[in-house]
């Protein structure tokens, strides 16, 4: 029996009240809770985690709850939970002092019935958070799953949940911070690909080496054959994505025709990342003097062009930053039936003196760092890949995607296939 003493929320309901309480759609989340000064009795047994050396947690708070308070995630009982309704709800753990954190272990409430989308952010204090992980739980177990990332000194560990495959509830039965080298978890985020280029330092991997689209949050497609995981052609590993668009494909009743995958990266302003991927445009890819986007970082708003877009126009590939009135910062001739390798380095910010973009194409630096705004004010971005084009285009368009990864340094995203000069 493991005995422990933990500081939790001062208004925490007892574990008996939280046990088995249903998620109520009409339950209201409270405002941000303050750190607790009350104590909680020990649980009956220690939480079992794999690939995780647990760090001590001295306090916990959350953005809100429905009566199932955040302290329930530290009672060593998977029959209790913290729950809060709405995308973007978070739970925050205080380690008391700076620790080397390189993972979290989470037992999800009803984790065998639904997969939750979430991020992990670290801070040396209670304000300066840096996102270190973005992924999705496996949806196959209620046991703790361990998700790892590059070690970083931090005192606060924040888990932010963006709903699950059934609804918008954030529900965690147990959670722990990890502090030593650990093996990747069973979820679909960092380190779960089986490609030879697996790198444990990556923030997120969307390379389709799971053999399906599970590394991505959702698909906007008219049918499954439009976003099909294939075994040929591939650039790296066993699988790639074949994105097909036919005239009239409009899965979200919006402008243009599209079939796209979505990853809710939601990078905070001031954050800096490298993104690596490859594209192959089919030998009969349409030549049209209008826009055909194959990768975009879209803003949270519904209207207007995205802040960052990679697209084809006529016989050129272009990178445009700044939306409809933005700037084309790079262009190159379109080459069909050959893999095009991209490494995109960006600092996300609505401030043109803070944000920047940098681009490597086919192993060469083709766009040195260029200062510019990469976000719209007050809006985070998210990633969309596949094919999105003007609805006047008649011929079928096919483009292949492979090797999508996201890291914090250039070395994180490089491997024997992807090199730079």
N, C-alpha and C positions, 0 to 999 in steps of 0.2 A: 504494500500500500504506500502510495506516495503522498507525503504531507507537504503542503506548501502554503504560504501566506502571500496573498496578492492584493494590491490596491485596485479597486474597481470603482465604478460610478457610485456617487453618494446616494443616488435615488434608485439603485439597482433593485429589481424585484428578486425574490428568492428563486433558487433553482427549481423548487417544487412548482412555483407558479408558471415558470417558463417551460417546464417539461410538457411536451406534447401540445402546447398551445398552437392553434391553427393560425396560418397567415390570413389576416382579415383584409379584404380589399379596401374597406373603408377606414382601416386603422390610420391614424395620423402620426407622422413622424414628429418628434420633438425637435427643437432647435439644437445646435451644437452643444453637447454636454461638456461640462468642465471636468478636469482631472479629479479623481476621487480621493477622499480621505478616509473611506470606510474599508473594513477588512472583510474577507470572505473565508469561510471554513474550507478545509481541503476536500478534494474529491476522493472517490473511492479507489480509483486506479489511474496510473499514468497513461497519457495518450501515447499510442504507439505510432512512431514515425519512421520512415525508411529514408536513408540517405540524408539525414538531418541531425546534427547535434544541436539540441535546443538551447536557446539563450534564455536567461531569466527575464521575465516581464514584470515590471513593478506597477504599471497602471495601464488602463485602457479607456478610450473614449470613442464615441461614434457620432456621425452626423445626425442620427436620430434612431428611434426604434419604435416598435409597436407593442411594447410591453415585454418583449423578449430582449433583455438588455445585453450590452456588449460583454459584461462580465461572464456571461454564460459560455463564452468561447474559451474560457480559461479554467473551467471546472472539471476537466477530464471526463466529461460526459457527452457522448454524441447524441443523447436524447434531449438535450437542451440546445438552445441556439440564440444567436443574435439575428434579428430580422428587421429590415427597413424597406419600405416600398419606394421605388423610383430609381431610374438609371442615374448613376453617379453617386450613390450612397457609399459612405466609407466608414471603415473602422481603423483605429489608430492605436498602436502599441508603443509604450514608453519602456525602453530598456534600462533606464536609470542613468547610464553612462554611455559614452561612445564605445561601440562594439564593431567588430568586423562582421558585417551581415552579407551573406551570399545566397540566401534562399528563404523561402517560407514554406511551411507545411500546413495545408488546409484540409479539414474534413467538412465537406459541403452538406448542408441539410438537404435531404432528398437527392444527394449527389448521384445516386444510381438511376434517377429518373430524368434528369435534366443537366445540361452543361451550362455553366456560368462563365460569362465573359468578364475579365477583370484586369486591372493593372496593379503593380506594386511600385510604391515610391518610398524613397528614403530621405531622411533629413537629419542633420546634426543637431537641430533644434526643433521647434514646433512650427516653423514657417518656411524654411528654404528647402522645399521638396524637389527631388529629382526622380523622374520615372526610370526604373531599371528593368521592368518586365511588363510584357503585355501578352496575354494568352487566354486560354479557355480550359476549363476543367474537362476531364474525360467524359463525364456523364454516365460513368459505368460503375461507380462505387461510392459508398458512404464512408469508406476508410480515408485516412489522411493521404493526400497526394503532395509530393514535394516538388516545388518549382525552383530552379536554381538560376543564378545570374552571376556576373562578375562581382567579386567581393568589394565592399565599399564601407568605409567608416560611417556609422550612423548611430543615433540614439532613438529616433522615431521610425517606425515601420508602418506605412499606411497601405491598406488594401482597399481599392475602389472598385465597386461592382457595377457593371452596366447591364444588369438584367440577366436572364437565362433563356433557354430555348423554349420555355413555356410561358413566362411572364416577366414582369419587371422587378420582382422581389430580389433583394440581396439577403441571403440567408446562409450563415456560417455556423456550423456546430462547434468546431474547435479550430484554433489557429496557433501556430508557433513560429517564431523567427529562428532561422538557422545560422550558425556561425562558423562552420568549417566546410572544407571541400565536400561536396555531395554529388551523388549521381543524379541525372535528370529525372524528373517526375513522370507520371503517367498521363499528364494532361497534354494538350496540343500546342504548347507554346515553346519556349526556348529548349533546344537540345533534343527534340523528339524526332527529328528527321533521321532517316537511315541512309542518306546520301554519304558518299565517301568524304564530303567536305564538311561534315558535322563539326561545329565549333561551339564549345560550351559558353563562350563569352558573348554570343549573340543575344540581343534583347528579344528578338522574335524571328521565327523561321516560317516562311510560307512557300516552301519549295515543292510541295505536292508529293514529297517522298512518303507520306502516309498512304498514298495510293488513292486519295480522295480530296475533297475540298475542306476537310475538317479544320485545317489550320486557319481558315478564314472565318469571319464572323457570320456572313450571310451572302447570298447570291441574289442578284437582280437579273433574272433570265426568264425567257418565255418557255423554255423547256430544257431538260438536262443535257440534251445533245449540243446545246449552244455553248456550254462551259464544261467540256469533257476532259477528264484526266486521261492522258494517253501515254503509251510506252514508246512512241516514235512520232516525230523526232524529239530528241532530248538534248539538252546542253550539259547537264550535270546530274548524275544519278540515273534513276530508273524511270522517272515520270516527269511529265510536263503538262501544261494546260493548253488545250486547243480552244480558243475563243472564236466563235462564229457569229456573224451578224447578217441577217437578211433584211431587205427592205420591209418595213412594217413591224419589226421587233420593237415592242414598247412595253416592257414589263411593269413599269411604274407610272404609266400614263403621264409622261413628261415630254419635253422637247427632244427631238432626235430619236435615233434608233440605237439600242444598246443591249448588251449582255455583259455584266460586270460582276466581279467579286469585290466585297467590301471588308476592310480591316479597320476597326475603330482604334487607330493608333493614338489619336487625340494628344499629340505632343504638346507639352506646356510651352508657353512663351519663354524664350531664353534657352530652351533645350537644343542640343546639337546632336545630329545623328548622321550615319552613313547608311545608304540603302543600295543594295546590289541586286541586279536581276539581268535576265537576257530575254530578247525577243527575236523571233524569226517570222518574217512576213512571207506568206505563201507566194508561190511563183506567179499566181494569177491575182495577187492583191490589187484591188481597184486603184486606178490613177484618177483622182477627182480633185478639181481645184476648189476644195473646201475642206473643212476640218474633220479629222478622224482620230480621236483620242484613244491611246492605248494604255496610258497611266496618268492618274491625276490625284493630287491632294486637294480634296474638296473641303470647303468651309462648312460650318454647321448650319448656316442659313440655306434656305431652299432655292433662292433666286440668285442669278448672276453666275458668271464664269468662275471657275475655281482659281485660287491663288497661284497654283503651280500645275502646269499641264504639259505632258509630252504627247505630241500628236504628229500625224502625217498630213501634209497638204500638197497635192500634186505629186511631185517626185522628190519631196524633201521630208526629212524628220526634223522637228523643231521642238525647242523648249521655250515656253513662254511663262513669265512670272508677273503676277499683278492683276489677273482677271481680264475683263473685256478691254480695258484701257491700258493693259500692261505692256511689257516689253519682251520681244523675242531676243533671248540672250545667246542662243546657239542654234545652228542649223547644219545639216549634213545631207548629202544625197541619199535617197532611199535605195537600199540594196535588198532585193528579194531573194528568198531561198538561201539565206546565210544568217547565222546567228549574230546578233548585235549585243554586245556586252555593255552594261551601264553601271557606273557607281556614282551615285548622287549624294553629295555632301551638303548639308543645309543646317543653318541655325534658324530656328523658327521664331519669328518676331514680327509684330505689326509696325515696328520702328525700323525705318530704312537704314539708320545708322547702327543698328544692332544685328539685324538679320543679314544673311548672305547665302549664296549658292555657289557650288563648285561641282564640276562634272568631269568624270573620266569616261571615255568612249573607246571600246575595243583596246583597253589597256593604256591609253594615252590621255594625259591631262589636256582636255580640249577647251575647258572654261575655267580659268583661274578664279579664285574667290572674288565674288562680285557682291558688294554691299547693296541690299535692297530689302524691302518689306516682303516677307514670305507668308504672312497671315493677315487676315482682316481684323480690325480692332474688335476685341471682345469675343472672338470666335476661334475655337480650336479647329484643326484640320483632321481629316481621316483619309485613308488610302482607298482608291478604287482602281482596279486593273481589269483588263479584258479588251473590249472594243466598244466605243461610243462615238457615233458619227452623225453627220447631217442626214436627215431623212430623205433628201433628194437623191441620194446615191442608190443606184439600182443593183449593180453586181454584188454577189455575195463576197463578204470580206472574212478572211481567216488570218489570225495572228496567234503565234504560240508564245507562252510565257514559261519561264523556268528560273529556278535559283533565287527566288525572292527571299532576302534576308535583311535584317536591320541590326546595326551594331553601333557602338560608341566610338570606335576608332577605325581607321582604314585597315589596320591589320586584322581586326575582327572579321571583316567581310572578305578578305583575300584568302585564296587557297591555290592549289596547284593548277586549277583551271583558270582562275581569274587572277591575273597579275597586272601590275602597272609599271610603266617606264618612268 
